């Protein structure tokens, strides 16, 4: 399997992802999966600027990402999938992409969210999606940076 890591991070590519995670996991390509971001030239340009040299970047709608993964397009690479919200990963699973683990890194606070940790805030819809991901057998963890302890995210969610 070429998918080395799956991460939810509202900031998508930033210092922790670009430097710490990419280095630790020897990532060769970031694949940002998001229908809206893939349509925004400004967002895509910002992501290119945040991506370290030597790492490739793809910013794709969810269905196109699933097709590419399922067709083996990235089989020779070490891929890190990144999305802002859990529903993107649920859609990937529904398109037949095999995922083992999902790391919930950062979900920003808003008027509609409640805090689970100091860096993770979720809506009721997010909670429902996490439960569906869990029901599908996906291991969901929370780990901000590689040296942090891995925490069972569903236990955090159910507190």
Secondary structure, DSSP 8 states (H G I E B T S, - for coil): --EEEEEEETT-SSHIIIIIIHHHHT--EEEEE-TTGGG-HHHHHHHHHHS-TT-EEEEE-HHHHHHHHHTTTTTTS-EEEEESSHHHHHHHHHTT----EEEEEEB---TT-EEEETTEEE-HHHHHHHHHHHHTT-EEEE-SSTTS--EEHHHHHT-
